Amino acid sequence: MTQTSLFYIIIAILVIEFIIETTLDHLNSKRYNDPIPDDLKDVFDTEEYQKSQEYKKTNYKFGLLTSTFSLLLTLGFLSLGGFEWIDTLARSVSDNPIIIALVFFAIIMIGSDLITTPFGYYKTFVIEERFGFNKTSKTTFFTDKLKGYLMMAIIGGGLTALIIWFFEWAGTNFWIYAWAVVAIFTLFMNLFYSRLIVPLFNKQKPLEEGSLKNKIEGYAQKVGFEIRNIFVIDGSKRSTKANAYFSGFGKEKRVTLYDTLINDLDEDEIVAVLAHEVGHYKRHHIVFNLISSILLTGFTLFLLSLFINSPEVSRAIGVSQPSFHAALIGFGILYSPISEVTGLIMNYLSRKFEYQADDFAKNTFAAKPLITSLKKLSKNSLSNLTPHPAYVFMHYSHPPLIARVKNLKA
């Protein structure tokens, strides 16, 4: 296939994906004024529902603006030789292919982030602020970005350098070695993310002794789920939105509760939320997702190995001198339709897993506190109670609230 054909395929993929996403967002926005389902009438009063509708409409308009800007920027960059310019700049720094690639990606990622930072700033300090969610200070906002750059340089740069070294050493068989490294890294991060990464951004402290801890430990003992580490994270540092999650395996397994969750829910509701998370472990969803992620990574790297030596892929994005890093950009766009399909499959399975975890919580603890907790969390995040089915199918990893409530009541 010629580079011209690949160029037009890349343009077509970007435009078609934009049209599909814009259409889905439009269909979803048409449901914003639908009446609240009977089972959810206690979530919002009239004033709160009006506020939630306004929040969704504001985000819809802002999302349309940012996605349109992103598309035009990408198309302009491809058409005007932006990648060639960055490649030339990177090659002026060094003759080493690894250093060239690292400089190439650093310029793209940092440049892209700097261009889109005003949108992120507006989202945080105007939209989220207006609707009462934002607790992030301007210092925290920019400090988080600097920490993100540092992590990207160390982790992203390290993995990229290693993968390119494998390519230089093993040729098209590089994907096998790269897959092994990424798999090990994925396992490591699953084990130690909360211990190593989270402290860079948030403070964590053990849950204090008291009735909540006793109830959590009592439930865990009842269902045969060992919990040694229960932590509280200062989520209120950035947002009023609440969350809870499990992480790690074996001795590194821990429960993390956002302080906002503890403030928003009563103790039985918190235990019900954790019972749902325990259900994911008991039904082996965590292991399934981990293995699926590793297998999907291997599949992606194998496909990359088939494209990486084709000079047409590099030239399709306007880079005259073929290279691993330029081909990787082209491949990333060409692969996106496959990524959409695998994403649909994983979202479908994820929604099934959520029902199974809800059923586990209902059968081992109680349905009522889980229902009330889900309603409170939806209310506090001003979530969409009437999403369009097509939008749910394409994007939701969790079933809509109304579907979960009906399942729990069944």
Buried (B, 14 or more C-beta within 10 A) or exposed (E): EEBEEBBEBBBEBBEEBBEEBBEBBEBBBEBBEEEBBEBBEEBBEEEEBEBBBBBBEBBBEBBBEBBEEBBEBBBEBBEEBBBBBBBEEBBEEEEEBBBBBBBBBBBBBBEBBEEBEEBEEBBBBEBBBEBEBBBBEEEBBEEBBEEBBEBBBEEBBEBBBBBBBBBEEBEBEBBBBBBEBBBEBBEEBBBBEBBEBBEEBBEBEEBEEEEBBEBBBEBBEEBEBEBEBBBBBBBBBBBBBBBBBBBBBEEBBBBBBBBBBBEBBBBBBBBBBBBBBBBBBBBEBBEEBBEBBBEBBBBBBBBBBEBBBBBBBBBBBBBEEBBBBBBBBBBBBBBBEEEEEBBEEBBEBBBEBBBBBBBBBBEBBBBBBBBBBBBBBBBBBBBBBBBBEEBBBBBBEBBBBBBBBEBBEE
